[in-house]
Amino acid sequence: MKIKTNDQVKILSGKDGGKTGKVIQVFSRENKVVVEGANLIKKHLRARTQKDKGQVIELSAPMPVSKVALLCPKCQKATRVGYKVEGDKKARVCRKCKQTID
């Protein structure tokens, strides 16, 4: 997958379209990512004992990776990701400014 944990991404579509955030978690088998502060859902938690209270918490739900674009740290633009082989290492490359991302 071309997007990794701790990458800055821009959300392209949906209710949070245009927002930017950091990738918290990546689910590569489902092709989904969790972006901090985006795609928030409310989850109702039930009280475990009679002394506890039930509560409603907000969580960031996974979204398809096709709805996000990587923000290049050099040019600060939403870009697609390419790969470049340097010696025996494979590095991610910004398609707009041709700089390595990793």
C-alpha distance (Angstrom), angle and dihedral (degrees) to the residues before:
residue distance angle dihedral
M1 . . .
K2 3.80 . .
I3 3.80 96.3 .
K4 3.79 118.6 68.8
T5 3.80 137.3 -172.9
N6 3.86 115.2 -73.2
D7 3.83 93.1 23.8
Q8 3.81 118.4 136.5
V9 3.80 109.3 -123.5
K10 3.80 137.8 -179.1
I11 3.79 118.6 -136.8
L12 3.79 109.4 -129.0
S13 3.80 103.7 -168.4
G14 3.77 144.2 5.7
K15 3.78 132.0 55.5
D16 3.83 91.3 -40.1
G17 3.81 95.7 44.0
G18 3.80 113.1 152.0
K19 3.81 95.8 23.1
T20 3.78 122.6 120.1
G21 3.77 128.2 -145.7
K22 3.77 147.9 149.1
V23 3.80 122.1 -86.7
I24 3.80 109.0 -117.3
Q25 3.79 101.1 177.9
V26 3.80 137.5 10.1
F27 3.81 125.5 -152.4
S28 3.80 102.7 -166.9
R29 3.81 96.9 179.0
E30 3.81 92.3 55.8
N31 3.86 93.6 35.6
K32 3.81 90.9 -125.0
V33 3.80 135.5 131.5
V34 3.81 133.8 -164.5
V35 3.81 113.7 -135.2
E36 3.80 119.3 -160.8
G37 3.82 111.8 -108.5
A38 3.80 95.1 1.6
N39 3.81 133.5 104.3
L40 3.80 91.2 18.2
I41 3.78 119.6 -168.5
K42 3.79 130.4 -176.2
K43 3.78 118.1 -122.0
H44 3.79 120.8 -165.5
L45 3.79 113.4 -141.5
R46 3.76 119.1 -159.6
A47 3.80 122.7 -136.6
R48 3.80 111.4 -97.0
T49 3.80 95.2 -155.8
Q50 3.78 132.8 14.2
K51 3.82 90.5 -103.4
D52 3.80 92.6 56.5
K53 3.76 123.7 76.6
G54 3.74 126.7 -133.6
Q55 3.78 115.0 -115.6
V56 3.77 143.4 -169.2
I57 3.81 116.1 -129.0
E58 3.80 130.4 -174.7
L59 3.79 118.2 -129.2
S60 3.79 133.3 -177.7
A61 3.79 107.2 -117.2
P62 3.81 123.9 -149.7
M63 3.81 117.1 -94.5
P64 3.80 130.7 -166.2
V65 3.79 113.9 -85.8
S66 3.81 89.2 -131.1
K67 3.82 89.1 69.7
V68 3.81 93.7 61.3
A69 3.80 133.2 65.1
L70 3.78 126.2 -160.2
L71 3.83 116.9 -109.7
C72 3.79 109.5 -135.3
P73 3.82 110.1 -128.2
K74 3.82 91.0 -145.1
C75 3.83 104.3 46.1
Q76 3.87 98.1 20.2
K77 3.81 92.2 -134.4
A78 3.79 129.5 129.1
T79 3.77 104.7 -106.9
R80 3.76 145.2 167.4
V81 3.78 117.8 -109.3
G82 3.78 126.0 -117.3
Y83 3.78 130.8 -178.4
K84 3.78 130.6 -125.6
V85 3.81 125.6 -171.5
E86 3.80 113.0 -138.3
G87 3.79 110.4 -176.4
D88 3.78 104.5 -53.3
K89 3.83 96.0 -21.4
K90 3.78 128.4 89.1
A91 3.82 114.1 -145.5
R92 3.80 132.5 -171.8
V93 3.81 115.1 -116.5
C94 3.82 132.0 -160.9
R95 3.81 109.2 -119.7
K96 3.82 92.5 -147.8
C97 3.81 105.1 47.6
K98 3.85 98.1 17.9
Q99 3.85 92.4 -130.9
T100 3.80 122.9 139.6
I101 3.80 114.1 -106.2
D102 3.81 102.3 -159.9
